[in-house]
Amino acid sequence: MSLVRITKAILQNEISVLPISAYLTGEYGHNDIYIGVPAIINRNGIRSILEIELNAKEKNNLISLSKLFVSPWNTF
C-alpha cells in the first residue's frame, strides 16, 4: 500500500507528506544514512524532509537505530 501511495504522489505531482526512507544530510543530526522520516513528496521525488521535534526517548531510539545501520559498514 505504501509504494502505491508514494507512486501516486509522484505521478500525479501531489504535494504530500509521507513517511519514506530518505538519505539524511544533517537532518535529525545524522549524515550519510537512509532512514525512515516524514517528507514532502512531489513529481521530483523528495521535495524536503520534515524535521519534527522528538522527545528524549525518540531521539535515543533514532540514535540506536542509526548505529545499527552504520556500524556494520564501518568494518568494510
CYANA upper distance limits for C-alpha pairs under 8 A (distance plus 0.5 A):
  1 MET  CA      5 ARG  CA      6.80
  2 SER  CA      6 ILE  CA      6.67
  3 LEU  CA      7 THR  CA      6.51
  4 VAL  CA      8 LYS  CA      6.59
  5 ARG  CA      9 ALA  CA      6.77
  6 ILE  CA     10 ILE  CA      6.87
  6 ILE  CA     18 LEU  CA      7.96
  6 ILE  CA     41 ILE  CA      8.12
  7 THR  CA     11 LEU  CA      6.53
  8 LYS  CA     12 GLN  CA      6.27
  8 LYS  CA     13 ASN  CA      8.45
  8 LYS  CA     14 GLU  CA      8.29
  9 ALA  CA     13 ASN  CA      6.18
  9 ALA  CA     14 GLU  CA      5.25
  9 ALA  CA     15 ILE  CA      7.45
  9 ALA  CA     16 SER  CA      6.97
  9 ALA  CA     41 ILE  CA      6.97
  9 ALA  CA     42 ASN  CA      6.38
  9 ALA  CA     43 ARG  CA      7.58
 10 ILE  CA     14 GLU  CA      7.03
 10 ILE  CA     41 ILE  CA      7.21
 10 ILE  CA     42 ASN  CA      5.46
 10 ILE  CA     43 ARG  CA      4.67
 10 ILE  CA     44 ASN  CA      7.37
 10 ILE  CA     45 GLY  CA      6.70
 11 LEU  CA     43 ARG  CA      6.50
 12 GLN  CA     42 ASN  CA      8.42
 12 GLN  CA     43 ARG  CA      7.51
 13 ASN  CA     42 ASN  CA      5.32
 13 ASN  CA     43 ARG  CA      4.91
 14 GLU  CA     41 ILE  CA      7.63
 14 GLU  CA     42 ASN  CA      5.75
 14 GLU  CA     43 ARG  CA      7.65
 15 ILE  CA     40 ILE  CA      6.81
 15 ILE  CA     41 ILE  CA      6.13
 15 ILE  CA     42 ASN  CA      5.52
 16 SER  CA     39 ALA  CA      8.50
 16 SER  CA     40 ILE  CA      5.89
 16 SER  CA     41 ILE  CA      5.80
 16 SER  CA     42 ASN  CA      7.34
 17 VAL  CA     38 PRO  CA      6.94
 17 VAL  CA     39 ALA  CA      5.90
 17 VAL  CA     40 ILE  CA      4.97
 17 VAL  CA     41 ILE  CA      6.79
 18 LEU  CA     38 PRO  CA      5.98
 18 LEU  CA     39 ALA  CA      6.09
 18 LEU  CA     40 ILE  CA      6.97
 18 LEU  CA     41 ILE  CA      7.51
 19 PRO  CA     36 GLY  CA      6.87
 19 PRO  CA     37 VAL  CA      5.92
 19 PRO  CA     38 PRO  CA      4.79
 19 PRO  CA     39 ALA  CA      6.74
 20 ILE  CA     35 ILE  CA      8.33
 20 ILE  CA     36 GLY  CA      5.64
 20 ILE  CA     37 VAL  CA      6.12
 20 ILE  CA     38 PRO  CA      6.68
 20 ILE  CA     39 ALA  CA      7.20
 21 SER  CA     34 TYR  CA      6.40
 21 SER  CA     35 ILE  CA      5.38
 21 SER  CA     36 GLY  CA      4.57
 21 SER  CA     37 VAL  CA      6.69
 22 ALA  CA     33 ILE  CA      8.47
 22 ALA  CA     34 TYR  CA      5.51
 22 ALA  CA     35 ILE  CA      6.09
 22 ALA  CA     36 GLY  CA      6.75
 22 ALA  CA     37 VAL  CA      7.18
 22 ALA  CA     49 ILE  CA      8.44
 23 TYR  CA     31 ASN  CA      8.36
 23 TYR  CA     32 ASP  CA      7.08
 23 TYR  CA     33 ILE  CA      5.99
 23 TYR  CA     34 TYR  CA      4.73
 23 TYR  CA     35 ILE  CA      7.22
 24 LEU  CA     30 HIS  CA      6.65
 24 LEU  CA     31 ASN  CA      5.70
 24 LEU  CA     32 ASP  CA      6.44
 24 LEU  CA     33 ILE  CA      6.11
 24 LEU  CA     34 TYR  CA      6.63
 24 LEU  CA     35 ILE  CA      7.88
 25 THR  CA     30 HIS  CA      7.04
 25 THR  CA     31 ASN  CA      5.05
 25 THR  CA     32 ASP  CA      6.73
 25 THR  CA     33 ILE  CA      8.44
 26 GLY  CA     30 HIS  CA      5.43
 26 GLY  CA     31 ASN  CA      5.56
 27 GLU  CA     31 ASN  CA      7.85
 27 GLU  CA     49 ILE  CA      8.14
 27 GLU  CA     51 GLU  CA      7.22
 28 TYR  CA     51 GLU  CA      7.09
 33 ILE  CA     66 SER  CA      7.99
 33 ILE  CA     69 PHE  CA      8.28
 33 ILE  CA     70 VAL  CA      7.94
 35 ILE  CA     66 SER  CA      8.19
 37 VAL  CA     49 ILE  CA      7.63
 37 VAL  CA     50 LEU  CA      7.92
 38 PRO  CA     49 ILE  CA      6.71
 38 PRO  CA     50 LEU  CA      6.06
 38 PRO  CA     51 GLU  CA      8.05
 39 ALA  CA     46 ILE  CA      7.02
 39 ALA  CA     47 ARG  CA      7.82
 39 ALA  CA     48 SER  CA      6.20
 39 ALA  CA     49 ILE  CA      4.73
 39 ALA  CA     50 LEU  CA      5.78
 40 ILE  CA     46 ILE  CA      6.44
 40 ILE  CA     47 ARG  CA      5.86
 40 ILE  CA     48 SER  CA      5.84
 40 ILE  CA     49 ILE  CA      6.83
 40 ILE  CA     50 LEU  CA      7.74
 41 ILE  CA     45 GLY  CA      5.83
 41 ILE  CA     46 ILE  CA      5.20
 41 ILE  CA     47 ARG  CA      5.98
 41 ILE  CA     48 SER  CA      7.96
 42 ASN  CA     46 ILE  CA      7.08
 42 ASN  CA     47 ARG  CA      6.87
 54 LEU  CA     58 GLU  CA      6.04
 54 LEU  CA     59 LYS  CA      6.34
 55 ASN  CA     59 LYS  CA      6.69
 56 ALA  CA     60 ASN  CA      6.71
 57 LYS  CA     61 ASN  CA      6.67
 58 GLU  CA     62 LEU  CA      6.66
 59 LYS  CA     63 ILE  CA      6.72
 60 ASN  CA     64 SER  CA      6.64
 61 ASN  CA     65 LEU  CA      6.54
 62 LEU  CA     66 SER  CA      6.57
 63 ILE  CA     67 LYS  CA      6.76
 64 SER  CA     68 LEU  CA      7.02
 65 LEU  CA     69 PHE  CA      7.32
 66 SER  CA     70 VAL  CA      6.65
 67 LYS  CA     71 SER  CA      6.12
 68 LEU  CA     72 PRO  CA      7.77
 69 PHE  CA     73 TRP  CA      7.88
 70 VAL  CA     74 ASN  CA      7.09
 71 SER  CA     75 THR  CA      7.77
 72 PRO  CA     76 PHE  CA      8.21
